[in-house]
Amino acid sequence: MDIVIKTVTRKTGKKSKRKDARPARARYWAKRILEERKIANLMKHCGMSRQAAFNRWHAERKTRVKDGYLRNVA
């Protein structure tokens, strides 16, 4: 008789309204990873220069970012 062990995986996702204080989250925002990926994507797929992509992302962003994350762009 074979014994079958059923594996149960826990449902992932947000479980409370508590802020995510893990070091990885702080590092993600500190290294400005979101900004770099968005700019690289605009450069690759829209043929923009780095400065043009930077200006467009900051002017027309549609995602939520942390307070103080955006640099002042003249």
C-alpha positions in Angstrom: 0.0 0.0 0.0 1.4 3.3 -1.1 1.1 6.3 1.1 0.2 9.6 -0.7 1.2 12.8 1.0 -0.8 15.7 -0.1 1.2 18.9 -0.3 -0.6 22.1 0.7 0.6 25.4 -0.6 -0.2 28.5 1.3 -2.1 31.3 -0.6 0.3 34.1 -1.2 -0.6 37.8 -1.3 -1.3 40.6 1.1 -2.8 39.4 4.3 -3.3 42.8 6.1 -3.0 46.6 5.7 0.4 46.6 7.3 3.2 48.2 5.3 5.8 45.9 3.7 8.9 46.5 5.8 11.0 43.8 4.3 14.6 44.9 3.4 14.0 43.9 -0.3 11.2 46.4 -0.6 13.4 49.2 0.7 16.2 48.2 -1.6 13.8 48.1 -4.6 12.8 51.7 -4.0 16.3 52.9 -3.0 17.9 51.5 -6.2 15.1 53.1 -8.3 14.5 49.8 -10.1 11.0 50.7 -11.3 12.3 53.9 -12.9 15.2 52.2 -14.7 13.0 49.4 -16.1 10.4 51.8 -17.4 13.0 54.0 -19.0 14.8 51.0 -20.6 11.4 49.8 -21.9 10.6 53.1 -23.5 14.1 53.3 -25.1 13.9 49.7 -26.4 10.3 49.7 -27.8 9.7 53.4 -28.7 13.2 54.2 -30.0 13.6 57.2 -27.5 16.8 58.6 -26.2 17.5 58.1 -22.5 16.6 61.7 -21.6 13.4 61.7 -23.7 12.3 58.4 -22.1 13.1 59.8 -18.6 11.1 63.0 -19.3 8.1 61.1 -20.7 8.0 58.6 -17.9 8.0 61.3 -15.3 5.4 63.4 -17.1 3.0 60.6 -18.0 3.4 57.9 -15.4 0.3 55.9 -14.6 1.6 53.8 -11.8 1.7 54.6 -8.1 5.2 55.3 -6.7 6.4 56.1 -3.2 6.2 59.7 -2.0 9.4 61.6 -2.8 10.4 59.0 -5.4 10.1 61.2 -8.4 12.9 63.7 -9.0 12.1 67.2 -10.0 12.3 67.6 -13.7 12.6 71.0 -15.3 
